[in-house]
Amino acid sequence: MLFFKYFSKLPFFVLYGISDFAYFLIYRVIGYRKKVVFENLRNSFPQKSESEIKQIARDFYKHIADLFIEFLKGYSITKEQVNERIRIVNLDLIKKYTNKNQSVIIVTGHIGNWEWLLHPLNLSGIVMDVVYQRLSSPLFEKLTLFIRGRFSVTPLIEKDDTLRTTVNRKDITRALVLGSDQSPQNWKSAYWTTFLNQDSGFFTGTERIAKKFDLPVIFSEMRRVKRGYYEIEFTEIANPSEFKDLETGEITERFVRILDNSINKYPADYLWSHRRWKHKRTEEDIVKTNFRELRS
């Protein structure tokens, strides 16, 4: 941990120099998950030429090199640096609810710098309950928890404890932050739709929690303005006043459509090295698409 502490104190221009070298290693030398990245890109953008796919791939590898460096910088990043480098465009959309003691769900995907997304949110003055997936490495689990919780007043919530914690904290006005583009752990309750031109399953926890606790669902788009600088903009997906008129799956579908659009605008900034589409829909999954088991 001491290494990461002192490494993070290096100035940004030095860290980005290291990132440039890291890009050369992971793309040119090691070829980190190149097969997965190119397969995902070709399947997601069948209309693009091979030269366009290669350019997106190169930009993606530069992005993830920066992403890792910026993640480590989070160990010692100051409030002033966060405010200088990350601008929230319309926090008033969240405060419209929290000022009335109405909690919300903020849903996002692995696009932009999702690690730096948490810092300005935690500094916003709104209580944040951030859900995370436990890591297999004890070292990086400890490091990640420390960095993600730098400016937080509450501990991070492990994904499996989301519902229990939401029940326990239902009387506290807060924003529940969820990354909802991962592959579902329980494929029997997945919602299936077209995402990036591919048949894709999504976990339904966000929608179920929103309806159970009457929480507005708001999408957070994090876009890179230039190297090391980002903007966050919120878009309302659904609010409790319309829940009774929504078909089951509609909130998830709206999230998928807005995320799909965001990735098409900023294709190099998505996490293409993830094996997102390794699970294929079966006949049993097709039957489950209507969410019958979720209505009870």
N, C-alpha and C positions, 0 to 999 in steps of 0.2 A: 504493500500500500504506500510505503514511503516513496517508492519510485514514481508512482502515478501522481503523488502529491507534488513532487518537485518538477516532474515533467510538465504538469499542467501550468506551472508558473512561467514557462517559456513564453516570450511574446508571440503574438499571432503570426507575424511574418516568418518567424523561425518554424513554428508549427506547420504552416502551410508549405514551407520548403520541404519539411519531412513528409508531408502529405503527397507532394509531387513525386518524391522518390518511392513512396509506398504504392502510388498508382502504377508506376513503372514495374514494380515487383509483381503486384497482384494481377496486372493485366498482361504485361509483356513477357514476364519470366514464369511466374507460377501458373497463370491462367486460372485463377480462382473461380470455380464453378462456371467456367465459360460455356460449357455445353448447356447447362441449365439456363443461363442468362440468354443465350442466343435462341434457344428453343422457345422460351417464354416470350421473347420479343417478336419472333417470327409468327407465332400463333396469335399474339395480341394485335399485331399490326400487319395483317396479310396484304394490305394495300401498299405498304411501303417497299421500296426497292432494297436490295441487299446493301447498297452503299449507305442508305439512310439508317438501316438497322445497325450497321457497324458504327456509325457516328453516335447513335443513341447509346450503344454499348460502351464506347470509349468515354462518353460523357458520364454514364452511370458509374463506371469504375473510378473516375475522378471524384464523383459525388460521394461514393461510399468511403473513399480514402479520407476526404474532408470530414465526413460524418463521424468516423471513428476518432479523428483528431479533435473535433469539436466536442464529442462526448467526453473525452478525457479532460479537455479544458474545463468542463463543467465542475471538476473537482475543486477548482479555485476561482472560477469566474465570479466577478463581483456584480452586485446589483446594478451598478452604473454601466458595466459592460453589457449586461442583459438588456437594459433599457435602451442602450445605444444601438444594439445590433438586432433587436427583435421588436417589431412594432405591431401592436394589436390594433387593427383598423376600426373595429366596431364592438368594443367590449360592452357598450350600452345594450346590445341585444341580450347578453347574459344578465346584466344588472336590471333589465326591465322586469325579469322574473325574481331574481334574488332580493331586490329591493322590496318586493312584496312578500318576502319570506316563502318564495316558491323555489324549491330545488329544481335542478335541470340535469340532463344528461348531455355531455359533450362527447361526440363520437368522431373518430378520426381514422385514418389509414396510415400505412407506412410510406408516406410520401413527404418530401421536404426533410426537415430535421425534427423528427418526432421526439428526440431526446431533449432538444432545446425548447420544444413546445411547452414542456412542463414548467420551466423556470419563470417565464413571464406570467403564466397562469397562477402560479403560486405567489407571485408578487402582486397580483391584481387586487388583493384585499378580500377576495371571495374564497371561502373554504373549499378546498379541492380534495376529493376522494379519488385517488388515482389507482386504477386496477393494473396489475402487471402479471406476467407469466414468470414463474420461478425458473432460474437458470440452473443448468446441471453442474456448472463449475462453482464451487464454494467461494473461490477468490473473486470471480466476476459477479457472483450474486451479491457479495458484500460490497464490492466497488459500485455496482449499479444502484443498489439501495441507497448508498451514501450520496451518490451524485444526483439521482433523481429526487432525493429528499432534501437537497441543500436548503431550499427556501420554503419547505413545507412545514405546516404546523401539525400535520397528522401523518401517521405512518402509511406507507403504501399498502394496498390491499391485494393479497394474492388472489388470482382469478377464481379459484375454487371457493373462496370465502365471500364472493361478491354479494350474493343474495343475503347471506346471514348478516353481513356488515350493513347492507342497505336497510334491512329490517331494524337492526339495533340503532342506526343513526337516522331513522326516518323523520325525527322531529328536529333535526339540525339542518338549517338552510345551507346548501352546498351544491357544488357541481361534481357529478360523478363522471370521471373521464375514462373512456373506453376506446381501445383500438379494436375495430370490428372487422378487419379485412383478413384476419388469419383463417386458416383452414379450421373448420369446427372439430372439436374433439369427439363429439357424439354425432356421427353422420346420420343416425336415425331421426334426429330432430332438425337436420339442416334445412335451410331454405335454398332451393335451387333456382338459378336464373342465369342469364347471359351476362358475363362480365369480361370486358376486354376481348370480345369475340369468342369467348369460350364458355362452355357449360361449367358453372361454378357453384359450389355449395358455401353457404354462409351460416355462421352460428346465430341463433335467434335470441340470445340473452338480452341484448339491448332492447329489442321490441317488447319482450315479456316483462322486463323490469319497468319500462316506461308505462305500460298499460296497468300493471299491478299497482304502481305507486303514483300514477297520474303525473308523470314527469315529462315536460317538453323535451324534445330531442333536437339537438343543434349540432350541425356539422362544422368541424374546424378544418379549414384549408390553410396549410402552411406552405407558402411559396418563397423560393429563393429569389431575392432581388439582385444580389450580386454575391460574390464569394464572402461568406461569413456574415451575411445580412439577410434577414427574413421578414416577411409580413404574415400575420395571422388574420384571417377573415372568417367570420362566422355566418352560417346560413341556417335558417330554421327549417327543419325537416318536417316536424309535426308537433302539434300541441294538444293537450288533453281535451280541448273543446271539440276536436274532430275525431277523437279516438273511436267513439261509438259508431261512426259512419265508415270507418276504414276496414277493408278486408284484412284478414290475417295475412301477414307478409308484406303489406303495403309500406310500412315504415322501413323495413329492411330493403325493399325494392327501391325506395326513394334514396336511401343511403348509397346503395350500389350505383345508381344512376349518376349521382352527384360526384361520387368518387371516381367513377369511370371517366366522367368529363374532365375532372381535375388532372387525372393521369394523362389523358390525351393532350392537355395543354402543356404539361410539364413531364414528358415521358422519361427523361433521364433521371428524374428525382424519385422514382418509385423503386421498391426493393425487389429487383428482378432476380436476385440470386436465391430467393426463397422458392422452395418446391411447392408452389401454391396449388398446382393442378395435378398432383400425383394420385389423388383419389378420383375415380370416375363414377358417375351416377349409374346405379343399378336399377333394375325394375322395382325392387323394394323401395329404393329411394324416391322413385317417381310417385309411388303411392303416398309416401310420407310428405310430399311437397305441399299437400293441402292443410298440414298442421292439425289434423284431427286430434292427435294426442295432446296438443297444447290447449285445447278448448276446455278440458276438464279442470 
